[in-house]
């Protein structure tokens, strides 16, 4: 551990939130534009108005064997993976039993990188050979067909989900890993998906820069109304998405910068992206509040990092996120 890390001026790993010094040394331009971009999102207002036939969606992820968290009521409960820490059938079954006992009418889950049993890794070690998960009304989404969920009043939503994370360790230590340049997402998500559930975040959204570029490309193609994920505990939160020029410029900027603060002093494509973020962001605000008027609604979506684990503390502490759709 270096002196700056010991003094808490630098983060100890990429999985921790960057300090101010980390951000400035990596790219002052990216740090400043990230603040501006999220201010622009705030000024645009909520990304959408809930439907009159409102559906309340409770978003959860990364509980890691624990259950000491307050779960709000709702119509659909989503768990975006890492139900367990050790990944055995027994550990997963305990979490499924807990979820099945909650009062939500519909419940869906995907597997996280710690849920090894689903990937066969735990079964190869002898944990749960020949066994099966008793789902008790909980639906497991393993990247197969889209699931149509029908709610009270007849409203329908198409839900699709799958595990999978960019490689973070050795085979057998984590489930559903893939190399970033050989990601499994291209053309995989059904076009009709309203709610997307993955364990990994897409790049540049609630991810500390650790999300998947390939998943982000696929999300742009499908444009789901709600995307729920976890995996990066310190990325917990929610972020509006519009799939417009402002968002495109922001994502481009986040991938171009990070080479060091000196490079930010020289004109580059990153400068162009920064100007585009501000230009298109201001235009969107003017169009929303001046041209369409205060009563108008946005036509966007929402990304939710639902990790319940508070950082790397081993304790649940992040608030469960509820979305009215």
Secondary structure by P-SEA (a helix, b strand, c coil): cccccccccccccccccccaaaaaaacaaaaaaaaaaaaaaaaacccccccccbbbbbbbccccccccbbbbbccbbbbcccccccccaaaaaaaaaaaaaccccbbbbbbccccccccccccccccccccccccccbbbbccccbbbbbcccbbbbbbbbcccccccccccccccccccccccccccccccccbbbbccccccccccccccaaaaaaaaaacccbbbbcccccccbbbbbcccaaaaaaaaaaaaccccccccccccaaaaaaaaaaaaaaaaaaaacccccccccccbbbbbbccccccccccccccbbbbcc
